[in-house]
Amino acid sequence: MFGCFRFLAAIPGFFISSLILMLLWGVIAPQVGLKSINYAQAMLVTITIWLVVAPIVAVSGRQEWTINRWH
């Protein structure tokens, strides 16, 4: 029922995650020999990571709920 509100609460986290990724990339990249990325590229990397991690988190959360509910 409150899934819509959870989605809205995740939006600021996405922008903050992108900002942190951009800042950390800017510190680490020159030491490794990579180019720096801008905020839009950091957003692209962040959404890609979220699209991979979100289904894994959803499935793991669902398994625990099923186990606790039936046992």
N, CA, C, O and CB atoms as a CASP TS submission, in Angstrom:
PFRMAT TS
TARGET T0000
AUTHOR 0000-0000-0000
METHOD Language model
MODEL 1
PARENT N/A
ATOM      1  N   MET     1       0.816  -1.190   0.000  1.00  0.00           N
ATOM      2  CA  MET     1       0.000   0.000   0.000  1.00  0.00           C
ATOM      3  C   MET     1       0.865   1.261   0.000  1.00  0.00           C
ATOM      4  O   MET     1       0.522   2.248  -0.650  1.00  0.00           O
ATOM      5  CB  MET     1      -0.931  -0.006   1.199  1.00  0.00           C
ATOM      6  N   PHE     2       1.976   1.231   0.721  1.00  0.00           N
ATOM      7  CA  PHE     2       2.813   2.410   0.816  1.00  0.00           C
ATOM      8  C   PHE     2       4.029   2.330  -0.096  1.00  0.00           C
ATOM      9  O   PHE     2       5.005   3.052   0.112  1.00  0.00           O
ATOM     10  CB  PHE     2       3.254   2.610   2.239  1.00  0.00           C
ATOM     11  N   GLY     3       3.984   1.463  -1.105  1.00  0.00           N
ATOM     12  CA  GLY     3       5.102   1.326  -2.022  1.00  0.00           C
ATOM     13  C   GLY     3       5.392   2.604  -2.782  1.00  0.00           C
ATOM     14  O   GLY     3       6.546   2.892  -3.102  1.00  0.00           O
ATOM     15  N   CYS     4       4.360   3.367  -3.070  1.00  0.00           N
ATOM     16  CA  CYS     4       4.535   4.631  -3.780  1.00  0.00           C
ATOM     17  C   CYS     4       5.350   5.614  -2.949  1.00  0.00           C
ATOM     18  O   CYS     4       6.186   6.341  -3.486  1.00  0.00           O
ATOM     19  CB  CYS     4       3.175   5.238  -4.131  1.00  0.00           C
ATOM     20  N   PHE     5       5.111   5.637  -1.657  1.00  0.00           N
ATOM     21  CA  PHE     5       5.850   6.542  -0.778  1.00  0.00           C
ATOM     22  C   PHE     5       7.302   6.101  -0.617  1.00  0.00           C
ATOM     23  O   PHE     5       8.195   6.937  -0.482  1.00  0.00           O
ATOM     24  CB  PHE     5       5.173   6.620   0.589  1.00  0.00           C
ATOM     25  N   ARG     6       7.538   4.797  -0.630  1.00  0.00           N
ATOM     26  CA  ARG     6       8.911   4.299  -0.563  1.00  0.00           C
ATOM     27  C   ARG     6       9.681   4.726  -1.802  1.00  0.00           C
ATOM     28  O   ARG     6      10.853   5.092  -1.714  1.00  0.00           O
ATOM     29  CB  ARG     6       8.931   2.764  -0.419  1.00  0.00           C
ATOM     30  N   PHE     7       9.034   4.680  -2.941  1.00  0.00           N
ATOM     31  CA  PHE     7       9.677   5.106  -4.180  1.00  0.00           C
ATOM     32  C   PHE     7      10.034   6.586  -4.120  1.00  0.00           C
ATOM     33  O   PHE     7      11.126   6.984  -4.526  1.00  0.00           O
ATOM     34  CB  PHE     7       8.765   4.828  -5.382  1.00  0.00           C
ATOM     35  N   LEU     8       9.120   7.393  -3.617  1.00  0.00           N
ATOM     36  CA  LEU     8       9.388   8.828  -3.494  1.00  0.00           C
ATOM     37  C   LEU     8      10.500   9.113  -2.488  1.00  0.00           C
ATOM     38  O   LEU     8      11.256  10.070  -2.655  1.00  0.00           O
ATOM     39  CB  LEU     8       8.118   9.567  -3.082  1.00  0.00           C
ATOM     40  N   ALA     9      10.605   8.302  -1.461  1.00  0.00           N
ATOM     41  CA  ALA     9      11.662   8.488  -0.471  1.00  0.00           C
ATOM     42  C   ALA     9      13.021   8.098  -1.032  1.00  0.00           C
ATOM     43  O   ALA     9      14.044   8.576  -0.541  1.00  0.00           O
ATOM     44  CB  ALA     9      11.362   7.675   0.783  1.00  0.00           C
ATOM     45  N   ALA    10      13.058   7.246  -2.043  1.00  0.00           N
ATOM     46  CA  ALA    10      14.325   6.804  -2.620  1.00  0.00           C
ATOM     47  C   ALA    10      14.918   7.831  -3.585  1.00  0.00           C
ATOM     48  O   ALA    10      16.109   7.772  -3.892  1.00  0.00           O
ATOM     49  CB  ALA    10      14.131   5.484  -3.338  1.00  0.00           C
ATOM     50  N   ILE    11      14.114   8.757  -4.057  1.00  0.00           N
ATOM     51  CA  ILE    11      14.593   9.725  -5.047  1.00  0.00           C
ATOM     52  C   ILE    11      15.731  10.593  -4.514  1.00  0.00           C
ATOM     53  O   ILE    11      16.743  10.721  -5.203  1.00  0.00           O
ATOM     54  CB  ILE    11      13.448  10.610  -5.498  1.00  0.00           C
ATOM     55  N   PRO    12      15.628  11.196  -3.332  1.00  0.00           N
ATOM     56  CA  PRO    12      16.776  11.974  -2.832  1.00  0.00           C
ATOM     57  C   PRO    12      18.019  11.109  -2.633  1.00  0.00           C
ATOM     58  O   PRO    12      19.140  11.571  -2.843  1.00  0.00           O
ATOM     59  CB  PRO    12      16.413  12.655  -1.514  1.00  0.00           C
ATOM     60  N   GLY    13      17.821   9.872  -2.233  1.00  0.00           N
ATOM     61  CA  GLY    13      18.950   8.962  -2.069  1.00  0.00           C
ATOM     62  C   GLY    13      19.687   8.715  -3.371  1.00  0.00           C
ATOM     63  O   GLY    13      20.908   8.557  -3.375  1.00  0.00           O
ATOM     64  N   PHE    14      18.958   8.682  -4.473  1.00  0.00           N
ATOM     65  CA  PHE    14      19.582   8.495  -5.783  1.00  0.00           C
ATOM     66  C   PHE    14      20.498   9.668  -6.114  1.00  0.00           C
ATOM     67  O   PHE    14      21.631   9.471  -6.553  1.00  0.00           O
ATOM     68  CB  PHE    14      18.510   8.334  -6.874  1.00  0.00           C
ATOM     69  N   PHE    15      20.010  10.886  -5.903  1.00  0.00           N
ATOM     70  CA  PHE    15      20.814  12.059  -6.235  1.00  0.00           C
ATOM     71  C   PHE    15      22.028  12.189  -5.312  1.00  0.00           C
ATOM     72  O   PHE    15      23.108  12.582  -5.752  1.00  0.00           O
ATOM     73  CB  PHE    15      19.959  13.322  -6.154  1.00  0.00           C
ATOM     74  N   ILE    16      21.847  11.863  -4.053  1.00  0.00           N
ATOM     75  CA  ILE    16      22.972  11.912  -3.117  1.00  0.00           C
ATOM     76  C   ILE    16      23.994  10.829  -3.448  1.00  0.00           C
ATOM     77  O   ILE    16      25.200  11.069  -3.383  1.00  0.00           O
ATOM     78  CB  ILE    16      22.477  11.751  -1.667  1.00  0.00           C
ATOM     79  N   SER    17      23.511   9.632  -3.804  1.00  0.00           N
ATOM     80  CA  SER    17      24.423   8.554  -4.195  1.00  0.00           C
ATOM     81  C   SER    17      25.233   8.942  -5.425  1.00  0.00           C
ATOM     82  O   SER    17      26.426   8.648  -5.502  1.00  0.00           O
ATOM     83  CB  SER    17      23.641   7.263  -4.468  1.00  0.00           C
ATOM     84  N   SER    18      24.597   9.595  -6.378  1.00  0.00           N
ATOM     85  CA  SER    18      25.301  10.043  -7.579  1.00  0.00           C
ATOM     86  C   SER    18      26.361  11.080  -7.246  1.00  0.00           C
ATOM     87  O   SER    18      27.465  11.047  -7.789  1.00  0.00           O
ATOM     88  CB  SER    18      24.316  10.615  -8.591  1.00  0.00           C
ATOM     89  N   LEU    19      26.026  11.990  -6.361  1.00  0.00           N
ATOM     90  CA  LEU    19      26.982  13.020  -5.959  1.00  0.00           C
ATOM     91  C   LEU    19      28.187  12.398  -5.246  1.00  0.00           C
ATOM     92  O   LEU    19      29.331  12.756  -5.526  1.00  0.00           O
ATOM     93  CB  LEU    19      26.300  14.057  -5.046  1.00  0.00           C
ATOM     94  N   ILE    20      27.929  11.483  -4.341  1.00  0.00           N
ATOM     95  CA  ILE    20      29.022  10.825  -3.624  1.00  0.00           C
ATOM     96  C   ILE    20      29.885  10.018  -4.582  1.00  0.00           C
ATOM     97  O   ILE    20      31.111  10.032  -4.471  1.00  0.00           O
ATOM     98  CB  ILE    20      28.473   9.916  -2.516  1.00  0.00           C
ATOM     99  N   LEU    21      29.260   9.316  -5.522  1.00  0.00           N
ATOM    100  CA  LEU    21      30.015   8.554  -6.513  1.00  0.00           C
ATOM    101  C   LEU    21      30.911   9.475  -7.340  1.00  0.00           C
ATOM    102  O   LEU    21      32.076   9.157  -7.576  1.00  0.00           O
ATOM    103  CB  LEU    21      29.061   7.777  -7.432  1.00  0.00           C
ATOM    104  N   MET    22      30.378  10.606  -7.777  1.00  0.00           N
ATOM    105  CA  MET    22      31.164  11.545  -8.573  1.00  0.00           C
ATOM    106  C   MET    22      32.360  12.069  -7.773  1.00  0.00           C
ATOM    107  O   MET    22      33.470  12.151  -8.299  1.00  0.00           O
ATOM    108  CB  MET    22      30.283  12.716  -9.043  1.00  0.00           C
ATOM    109  N   LEU    23      32.138  12.420  -6.513  1.00  0.00           N
ATOM    110  CA  LEU    23      33.216  12.945  -5.685  1.00  0.00           C
ATOM    111  C   LEU    23      34.284  11.890  -5.412  1.00  0.00           C
ATOM    112  O   LEU    23      35.478  12.176  -5.500  1.00  0.00           O
ATOM    113  CB  LEU    23      32.659  13.470  -4.372  1.00  0.00           C
ATOM    114  N   LEU    24      33.863  10.682  -5.085  1.00  0.00           N
ATOM    115  CA  LEU    24      34.836   9.622  -4.823  1.00  0.00           C
ATOM    116  C   LEU    24      35.581   9.221  -6.091  1.00  0.00           C
ATOM    117  O   LEU    24      36.777   8.930  -6.049  1.00  0.00           O
ATOM    118  CB  LEU    24      34.141   8.406  -4.221  1.00  0.00           C
ATOM    119  N   TRP    25      34.867   9.205  -7.226  1.00  0.00           N
ATOM    120  CA  TRP    25      35.513   8.880  -8.493  1.00  0.00           C
ATOM    121  C   TRP    25      36.593   9.914  -8.813  1.00  0.00           C
ATOM    122  O   TRP    25      37.665   9.571  -9.312  1.00  0.00           O
ATOM    123  CB  TRP    25      34.473   8.813  -9.633  1.00  0.00           C
ATOM    124  N   GLY    26      36.303  11.165  -8.524  1.00  0.00           N
ATOM    125  CA  GLY    26      37.265  12.232  -8.785  1.00  0.00           C
ATOM    126  C   GLY    26      38.523  12.101  -7.941  1.00  0.00           C
ATOM    127  O   GLY    26      39.591  12.550  -8.356  1.00  0.00           O
ATOM    128  N   VAL    27      38.419  11.504  -6.782  1.00  0.00           N
ATOM    129  CA  VAL    27      39.576  11.315  -5.910  1.00  0.00           C
ATOM    130  C   VAL    27      40.374  10.075  -6.322  1.00  0.00           C
ATOM    131  O   VAL    27      41.605  10.101  -6.338  1.00  0.00           O
ATOM    132  CB  VAL    27      39.126  11.194  -4.444  1.00  0.00           C
ATOM    133  N   ILE    28      39.676   9.005  -6.651  1.00  0.00           N
ATOM    134  CA  ILE    28      40.333   7.725  -6.932  1.00  0.00           C
ATOM    135  C   ILE    28      40.817   7.616  -8.376  1.00  0.00           C
ATOM    136  O   ILE    28      41.877   7.039  -8.621  1.00  0.00           O
ATOM    137  CB  ILE    28      39.385   6.584  -6.630  1.00  0.00           C
ATOM    138  N   ALA    29      40.077   8.147  -9.324  1.00  0.00           N
ATOM    139  CA  ALA    29      40.378   7.971 -10.750  1.00  0.00           C
ATOM    140  C   ALA    29      41.782   8.419 -11.146  1.00  0.00           C
ATOM    141  O   ALA    29      42.452   7.671 -11.858  1.00  0.00           O
ATOM    142  CB  ALA    29      39.377   8.725 -11.569  1.00  0.00           C
ATOM    143  N   PRO    30      42.269   9.585 -10.735  1.00  0.00           N
ATOM    144  CA  PRO    30      43.621   9.984 -11.146  1.00  0.00           C
ATOM    145  C   PRO    30      44.710   9.038 -10.633  1.00  0.00           C
ATOM    146  O   PRO    30      45.734   8.862 -11.293  1.00  0.00           O
ATOM    147  CB  PRO    30      43.908  11.387 -10.658  1.00  0.00           C
ATOM    148  N   GLN    31      44.503   8.442  -9.490  1.00  0.00           N
ATOM    149  CA  GLN    31      45.482   7.517  -8.941  1.00  0.00           C
ATOM    150  C   GLN    31      45.538   6.211  -9.730  1.00  0.00           C
ATOM    151  O   GLN    31      46.581   5.559  -9.792  1.00  0.00           O
ATOM    152  CB  GLN    31      45.165   7.231  -7.487  1.00  0.00           C
ATOM    153  N   VAL    32      44.420   5.836 -10.328  1.00  0.00           N
ATOM    154  CA  VAL    32      44.340   4.594 -11.096  1.00  0.00           C
ATOM    155  C   VAL    32      44.635   4.841 -12.574  1.00  0.00           C
ATOM    156  O   VAL    32      44.914   3.902 -13.319  1.00  0.00           O
ATOM    157  CB  VAL    32      42.955   3.955 -10.936  1.00  0.00           C
ATOM    158  N   GLY    33      44.574   6.092 -12.991  1.00  0.00           N
ATOM    159  CA  GLY    33      44.827   6.434 -14.385  1.00  0.00           C
ATOM    160  C   GLY    33      43.576   6.544 -15.235  1.00  0.00           C
ATOM    161  O   GLY    33      43.653   6.439 -16.459  1.00  0.00           O
ATOM    162  N   LEU    34      42.421   6.755 -14.610  1.00  0.00           N
ATOM    163  CA  LEU    34      41.163   6.915 -15.329  1.00  0.00           C
ATOM    164  C   LEU    34      40.779   8.381 -15.400  1.00  0.00           C
ATOM    165  O   LEU    34      41.262   9.202 -14.619  1.00  0.00           O
ATOM    166  CB  LEU    34      40.049   6.103 -14.660  1.00  0.00           C
ATOM    167  N   LYS    35      39.894   8.705 -16.356  1.00  0.00           N
ATOM    168  CA  LYS    35      39.399  10.068 -16.481  1.00  0.00           C
ATOM    169  C   LYS    35      38.325  10.318 -15.429  1.00  0.00           C
ATOM    170  O   LYS    35      37.666   9.386 -14.967  1.00  0.00           O
ATOM    171  CB  LYS    35      38.844  10.326 -17.901  1.00  0.00           C
ATOM    172  N   SER    36      38.157  11.576 -15.059  1.00  0.00           N
ATOM    173  CA  SER    36      37.083  11.951 -14.139  1.00  0.00           C
ATOM    174  C   SER    36      35.745  11.885 -14.863  1.00  0.00           C
ATOM    175  O   SER    36      35.689  11.959 -16.090  1.00  0.00           O
ATOM    176  CB  SER    36      37.319  13.370 -13.559  1.00  0.00           C
ATOM    177  N   ILE    37      34.674  11.745 -14.098  1.00  0.00           N
ATOM    178  CA  ILE    37      33.336  11.730 -14.679  1.00  0.00           C
ATOM    179  C   ILE    37      32.565  12.927 -14.145  1.00  0.00           C
ATOM    180  O   ILE    37      32.854  13.440 -13.064  1.00  0.00           O
ATOM    181  CB  ILE    37      32.591  10.396 -14.358  1.00  0.00           C
ATOM    182  N   ASN    38      31.575  13.365 -14.925  1.00  0.00           N
ATOM    183  CA  ASN    38      30.732  14.462 -14.476  1.00  0.00           C
ATOM    184  C   ASN    38      29.495  13.904 -13.770  1.00  0.00           C
ATOM    185  O   ASN    38      29.339  12.691 -13.635  1.00  0.00           O
ATOM    186  CB  ASN    38      30.325  15.364 -15.668  1.00  0.00           C
ATOM    187  N   TYR    39      28.632  14.794 -13.327  1.00  0.00           N
ATOM    188  CA  TYR    39      27.474  14.381 -12.537  1.00  0.00           C
ATOM    189  C   TYR    39      26.512  13.517 -13.349  1.00  0.00           C
ATOM    190  O   TYR    39      25.959  12.552 -12.821  1.00  0.00           O
ATOM    191  CB  TYR    39      26.743  15.605 -12.001  1.00  0.00           C
ATOM    192  N   ALA    40      26.306  13.845 -14.611  1.00  0.00           N
ATOM    193  CA  ALA    40      25.391  13.050 -15.448  1.00  0.00           C
ATOM    194  C   ALA    40      25.916  11.627 -15.635  1.00  0.00           C
ATOM    195  O   ALA    40      25.136  10.675 -15.618  1.00  0.00           O
ATOM    196  CB  ALA    40      25.195  13.722 -16.824  1.00  0.00           C
ATOM    197  N   GLN    41      27.204  11.477 -15.810  1.00  0.00           N
ATOM    198  CA  GLN    41      27.782  10.141 -15.938  1.00  0.00           C
ATOM    199  C   GLN    41      27.685   9.380 -14.614  1.00  0.00           C
ATOM    200  O   GLN    41      27.457   8.171 -14.607  1.00  0.00           O
ATOM    201  CB  GLN    41      29.250  10.231 -16.395  1.00  0.00           C
ATOM    202  N   ALA    42      27.858  10.084 -13.503  1.00  0.00           N
ATOM    203  CA  ALA    42      27.710   9.451 -12.196  1.00  0.00           C
ATOM    204  C   ALA    42      26.268   8.982 -11.985  1.00  0.00           C
ATOM    205  O   ALA    42      26.037   7.930 -11.387  1.00  0.00           O
ATOM    206  CB  ALA    42      28.125  10.426 -11.077  1.00  0.00           C
ATOM    207  N   MET    43      25.301   9.761 -12.475  1.00  0.00           N
ATOM    208  CA  MET    43      23.898   9.350 -12.386  1.00  0.00           C
ATOM    209  C   MET    43      23.656   8.093 -13.210  1.00  0.00           C
ATOM    210  O   MET    43      22.919   7.207 -12.777  1.00  0.00           O
ATOM    211  CB  MET    43      22.969  10.483 -12.859  1.00  0.00           C
ATOM    212  N   LEU    44      24.258   8.000 -14.379  1.00  0.00           N
ATOM    213  CA  LEU    44      24.110   6.819 -15.227  1.00  0.00           C
ATOM    214  C   LEU    44      24.685   5.576 -14.544  1.00  0.00           C
ATOM    215  O   LEU    44      24.068   4.511 -14.569  1.00  0.00           O
ATOM    216  CB  LEU    44      24.801   7.045 -16.581  1.00  0.00           C
ATOM    217  N   VAL    45      25.849   5.711 -13.941  1.00  0.00           N
ATOM    218  CA  VAL    45      26.459   4.585 -13.232  1.00  0.00           C
ATOM    219  C   VAL    45      25.597   4.191 -12.032  1.00  0.00           C
ATOM    220  O   VAL    45      25.401   3.005 -11.769  1.00  0.00           O
ATOM    221  CB  VAL    45      27.896   4.942 -12.772  1.00  0.00           C
ATOM    222  N   THR    46      25.088   5.178 -11.311  1.00  0.00           N
ATOM    223  CA  THR    46      24.266   4.904 -10.127  1.00  0.00           C
ATOM    224  C   THR    46      22.979   4.192 -10.502  1.00  0.00           C
ATOM    225  O   THR    46      22.608   3.224  -9.839  1.00  0.00           O
ATOM    226  CB  THR    46      23.943   6.202  -9.387  1.00  0.00           C
ATOM    227  N   ILE    47      22.290   4.632 -11.534  1.00  0.00           N
ATOM    228  CA  ILE    47      21.039   3.971 -11.922  1.00  0.00           C
ATOM    229  C   ILE    47      21.312   2.559 -12.419  1.00  0.00           C
ATOM    230  O   ILE    47      20.495   1.662 -12.211  1.00  0.00           O
ATOM    231  CB  ILE    47      20.309   4.783 -13.009  1.00  0.00           C
ATOM    232  N   THR    48      22.444   2.354 -13.068  1.00  0.00           N
ATOM    233  CA  THR    48      22.802   1.007 -13.518  1.00  0.00           C
ATOM    234  C   THR    48      23.017   0.088 -12.318  1.00  0.00           C
ATOM    235  O   THR    48      22.543  -1.048 -12.307  1.00  0.00           O
ATOM    236  CB  THR    48      24.072   1.045 -14.399  1.00  0.00           C
ATOM    237  N   ILE    49      23.723   0.576 -11.323  1.00  0.00           N
ATOM    238  CA  ILE    49      23.953  -0.229 -10.122  1.00  0.00           C
ATOM    239  C   ILE    49      22.637  -0.504  -9.407  1.00  0.00           C
ATOM    240  O   ILE    49      22.409  -1.622  -8.945  1.00  0.00           O
ATOM    241  CB  ILE    49      24.938   0.480  -9.172  1.00  0.00           C
ATOM    242  N   TRP    50      21.772   0.496  -9.310  1.00  0.00           N
ATOM    243  CA  TRP    50      20.483   0.313  -8.645  1.00  0.00           C
ATOM    244  C   TRP    50      19.615  -0.701  -9.387  1.00  0.00           C
ATOM    245  O   TRP    50      18.906  -1.481  -8.751  1.00  0.00           O
ATOM    246  CB  TRP    50      19.749   1.651  -8.534  1.00  0.00           C
ATOM    247  N   LEU    51      19.657  -0.704 -10.719  1.00  0.00           N
ATOM    248  CA  LEU    51      18.860  -1.657 -11.481  1.00  0.00           C
ATOM    249  C   LEU    51      19.341  -3.088 -11.298  1.00  0.00           C
ATOM    250  O   LEU    51      18.561  -4.029 -11.439  1.00  0.00           O
ATOM    251  CB  LEU    51      18.885  -1.296 -12.945  1.00  0.00           C
ATOM    252  N   VAL    52      20.608  -3.256 -10.988  1.00  0.00           N
ATOM    253  CA  VAL    52      21.143  -4.592 -10.738  1.00  0.00           C
ATOM    254  C   VAL    52      20.866  -5.017  -9.295  1.00  0.00           C
ATOM    255  O   VAL    52      20.521  -6.173  -9.052  1.00  0.00           O
ATOM    256  CB  VAL    52      22.658  -4.630 -11.028  1.00  0.00           C
ATOM    257  N   VAL    53      21.011  -4.117  -8.353  1.00  0.00           N
ATOM    258  CA  VAL    53      20.907  -4.455  -6.935  1.00  0.00           C
ATOM    259  C   VAL    53      19.450  -4.556  -6.472  1.00  0.00           C
ATOM    260  O   VAL    53      19.144  -5.394  -5.624  1.00  0.00           O
ATOM    261  CB  VAL    53      21.643  -3.417  -6.100  1.00  0.00           C
ATOM    262  N   ALA    54      18.562  -3.743  -6.993  1.00  0.00           N
ATOM    263  CA  ALA    54      17.171  -3.704  -6.522  1.00  0.00           C
ATOM    264  C   ALA    54      16.457  -5.058  -6.623  1.00  0.00           C
ATOM    265  O   ALA    54      15.813  -5.457  -5.653  1.00  0.00           O
ATOM    266  CB  ALA    54      16.398  -2.672  -7.313  1.00  0.00           C
ATOM    267  N   PRO    55      16.536  -5.776  -7.736  1.00  0.00           N
ATOM    268  CA  PRO    55      15.872  -7.090  -7.770  1.00  0.00           C
ATOM    269  C   PRO    55      16.460  -8.086  -6.770  1.00  0.00           C
ATOM    270  O   PRO    55      15.739  -8.914  -6.214  1.00  0.00           O
ATOM    271  CB  PRO    55      15.962  -7.673  -9.166  1.00  0.00           C
ATOM    272  N   ILE    56      17.764  -8.001  -6.547  1.00  0.00           N
ATOM    273  CA  ILE    56      18.399  -8.904  -5.587  1.00  0.00           C
ATOM    274  C   ILE    56      17.878  -8.620  -4.183  1.00  0.00           C
ATOM    275  O   ILE    56      17.575  -9.545  -3.429  1.00  0.00           O
ATOM    276  CB  ILE    56      19.938  -8.760  -5.633  1.00  0.00           C
ATOM    277  N   VAL    57      17.775  -7.354  -3.836  1.00  0.00           N
ATOM    278  CA  VAL    57      17.266  -6.972  -2.517  1.00  0.00           C
ATOM    279  C   VAL    57      15.801  -7.371  -2.384  1.00  0.00           C
ATOM    280  O   VAL    57      15.386  -7.843  -1.326  1.00  0.00           O
ATOM    281  CB  VAL    57      17.433  -5.453  -2.282  1.00  0.00           C
ATOM    282  N   ALA    58      15.018  -7.191  -3.432  1.00  0.00           N
ATOM    283  CA  ALA    58      13.594  -7.538  -3.387  1.00  0.00           C
ATOM    284  C   ALA    58      13.397  -9.037  -3.180  1.00  0.00           C
ATOM    285  O   ALA    58      12.544  -9.451  -2.396  1.00  0.00           O
ATOM    286  CB  ALA    58      12.895  -7.092  -4.676  1.00  0.00           C
ATOM    287  N   VAL    59      14.173  -9.833  -3.870  1.00  0.00           N
ATOM    288  CA  VAL    59      14.048 -11.286  -3.739  1.00  0.00           C
ATOM    289  C   VAL    59      14.502 -11.740  -2.356  1.00  0.00           C
ATOM    290  O   VAL    59      13.851 -12.583  -1.740  1.00  0.00           O
ATOM    291  CB  VAL    59      14.867 -12.003  -4.829  1.00  0.00           C
ATOM    292  N   SER    60      15.588 -11.203  -1.871  1.00  0.00           N
ATOM    293  CA  SER    60      16.069 -11.617  -0.552  1.00  0.00           C
ATOM    294  C   SER    60      15.085 -11.194   0.540  1.00  0.00           C
ATOM    295  O   SER    60      14.879 -11.936   1.501  1.00  0.00           O
ATOM    296  CB  SER    60      17.462 -11.019  -0.275  1.00  0.00           C
ATOM    297  N   GLY    61      14.488 -10.038   0.408  1.00  0.00           N
ATOM    298  CA  GLY    61      13.486  -9.603   1.380  1.00  0.00           C
ATOM    299  C   GLY    61      12.236 -10.447   1.329  1.00  0.00           C
ATOM    300  O   GLY    61      11.625 -10.711   2.365  1.00  0.00           O
ATOM    301  N   ARG    62      11.848 -10.869   0.160  1.00  0.00           N
ATOM    302  CA  ARG    62      10.659 -11.686  -0.011  1.00  0.00           C
ATOM    303  C   ARG    62      10.861 -13.071   0.593  1.00  0.00           C
ATOM    304  O   ARG    62       9.927 -13.621   1.177  1.00  0.00           O
ATOM    305  CB  ARG    62      10.299 -11.800  -1.490  1.00  0.00           C
ATOM    306  N   GLN    63      12.038 -13.642   0.472  1.00  0.00           N
ATOM    307  CA  GLN    63      12.302 -14.961   1.035  1.00  0.00           C
ATOM    308  C   GLN    63      12.200 -14.932   2.550  1.00  0.00           C
ATOM    309  O   GLN    63      11.606 -15.835   3.140  1.00  0.00           O
ATOM    310  CB  GLN    63      13.679 -15.458   0.610  1.00  0.00           C
ATOM    311  N   GLU    64      12.760 -13.929   3.188  1.00  0.00           N
ATOM    312  CA  GLU    64      12.696 -13.839   4.642  1.00  0.00           C
ATOM    313  C   GLU    64      11.248 -13.689   5.109  1.00  0.00           C
ATOM    314  O   GLU    64      10.856 -14.275   6.119  1.00  0.00           O
ATOM    315  CB  GLU    64      13.546 -12.660   5.145  1.00  0.00           C
ATOM    316  N   TRP    65      10.449 -12.901   4.370  1.00  0.00           N
ATOM    317  CA  TRP    65       9.062 -12.710   4.746  1.00  0.00           C
ATOM    318  C   TRP    65       8.301 -14.022   4.632  1.00  0.00           C
ATOM    319  O   TRP    65       7.490 -14.341   5.501  1.00  0.00           O
ATOM    320  CB  TRP    65       8.409 -11.633   3.876  1.00  0.00           C
ATOM    321  N   THR    66       8.548 -14.784   3.580  1.00  0.00           N
ATOM    322  CA  THR    66       7.860 -16.056   3.374  1.00  0.00           C
ATOM    323  C   THR    66       8.251 -17.046   4.454  1.00  0.00           C
ATOM    324  O   THR    66       7.391 -17.749   4.985  1.00  0.00           O
ATOM    325  CB  THR    66       8.176 -16.630   1.987  1.00  0.00           C
ATOM    326  N   ILE    67       9.514 -17.113   4.786  1.00  0.00           N
ATOM    327  CA  ILE    67       9.984 -18.040   5.810  1.00  0.00           C
ATOM    328  C   ILE    67       9.375 -17.687   7.158  1.00  0.00           C
ATOM    329  O   ILE    67       8.896 -18.576   7.863  1.00  0.00           O
ATOM    330  CB  ILE    67      11.519 -18.024   5.895  1.00  0.00           C
ATOM    331  N   ASN    68       9.382 -16.424   7.531  1.00  0.00           N
ATOM    332  CA  ASN    68       8.825 -16.010   8.821  1.00  0.00           C
ATOM    333  C   ASN    68       7.318 -16.179   8.886  1.00  0.00           C
ATOM    334  O   ASN    68       6.765 -16.454   9.951  1.00  0.00           O
ATOM    335  CB  ASN    68       9.181 -14.571   9.099  1.00  0.00           C
ATOM    336  N   ARG    69       6.661 -16.019   7.769  1.00  0.00           N
ATOM    337  CA  ARG    69       5.208 -16.104   7.771  1.00  0.00           C
ATOM    338  C   ARG    69       4.728 -17.531   7.952  1.00  0.00           C
ATOM    339  O   ARG    69       3.754 -17.749   8.673  1.00  0.00           O
ATOM    340  CB  ARG    69       4.650 -15.534   6.489  1.00  0.00           C
ATOM    341  N   TRP    70       5.364 -18.507   7.333  1.00  0.00           N
ATOM    342  CA  TRP    70       4.878 -19.873   7.335  1.00  0.00           C
ATOM    343  C   TRP    70       5.515 -20.750   8.418  1.00  0.00           C
ATOM    344  O   TRP    70       5.068 -21.878   8.628  1.00  0.00           O
ATOM    345  CB  TRP    70       5.119 -20.482   5.996  1.00  0.00           C
ATOM    346  N   HIS    71       6.527 -20.266   9.094  1.00  0.00           N
ATOM    347  CA  HIS    71       7.148 -21.107  10.130  1.00  0.00           C
ATOM    348  C   HIS    71       7.115 -20.433  11.465  1.00  0.00           C
ATOM    349  O   HIS    71       7.593 -20.994  12.451  1.00  0.00           O
ATOM    350  CB  HIS    71       8.579 -21.445   9.769  1.00  0.00           C
TER
END
